[in-house]
């Protein structure tokens, strides 16, 4: 049967999960417990929090984060291209110019829409 081939993997994943839980509980049981006001403070910097932790973030924060990820992914495509640029010759160069041009158009579009402005 095909499922018998996966038994060692299931055993290993189960043992890893059990090992993690046992070590976590052992740390709670045997770990030092000496609370003091310094350890119980919210921040290590010594600054008192001025607002609640349940504060909502602006949508702009998430938009900039997604745009960063989107334009950061272009590096994933540029590195392999740079490794084989000599073998691709003119065809590869033109293809990458088209790719970078599309990215540039997208970047100009988000700049025109004001997605990167913090108001």
N, C-alpha and C positions, 0 to 999 in steps of 0.2 A: 504494500500500500504506500501511497505517496505521503500520507500523514505521518507514518513512522519515521520518515527521514527528518521531520521537524521536531521530534521529541527531544533531542539534545539541546536545540535552541530554546524550546519552551522551558526545559529544566534550568538552563543557564539564566534566562530572563527572570524566572521565579526566584532562583537563588540570589541574584543580584538585588531584586526588590526586597526580599526578606533581609538580606545583609544590610541594606540601606536603612530599613526600618529599625532593625536591632541596634545598629550603631547610633541612630538618632535618639532612640529611647534611652540607651545607655548614657549618652551625653547629658540628657535631661536629668537622669537619676543621679549619676556620679559627678556631674559638673559642679563647679563652685557656685554657691548661692550667697553672695554678699552684696545685696543691693544697697546703694547709697544715693543721695540726691544727684550726684554728678553722673552716675551711670543711668539714672532714670530720666535725665533731661532729654529733651527732644533732639537737640542738635549737639554735635561735638564741638562746634565752633564757639559755643558759649552764648550765641545770640538767641534771644527769646523769639519764638515764632510770633508774627504779627497778625496772621490770618489763620483760618481753619485749614486743615489738611484736605477737607472735602471741597475745596474751591474748584470751580469749573475753569477749564482752559479755553482760550479763544480758538475758534476754528482755524484761524490763521496759523497757529502753532502746528496743527496737524497738516495743514496744506503745505507749509514750508518743509515739514519732515517728509511728506510724500514726494515732493518735488526733488528734494535732496536725494532720496533713494532712486527716483527715476533717472536723474542725470548722473548719479553715481554708477548706475548699471552700465552706462556707456563704456566705462573703463574695462568692464569684463569683456567687451567686444574689441576694444582697442589693443589690449595686450596680445592676444593671439595673432591679430593682424600684424602687429609690429614684429612678431617673431618670424613670420613667413613673408614679409613684404617683398623680399628679393625674388622669391619663387613665384609670386603672383604677378609680378611685373606691372604693366600699365593697367590691365583689367582690374587687379586688386586695388590699385591706387584710385582708379575712378570709382569703384564700388565704395571705398571708404570715404571718398569725397562726398558722394551722395548721402551716405549715412550721417556724416558730420553736418552736411547741409540741412538734412531733416531735423537733426537735433538743434541746430542753430535757429531754424524757423520756429520750433517749439519754444526755445528759450526766449526769443524775441516776443512771441505771442504772450507768454506768461509775464514778461516785463511790461508789455502794453496793457495787459489786464490789471496790473498792479498787485499780482499775487505775492510778490516779495516785499511789498511795502508794509511796514509796521505802523499802523495809525493809532 
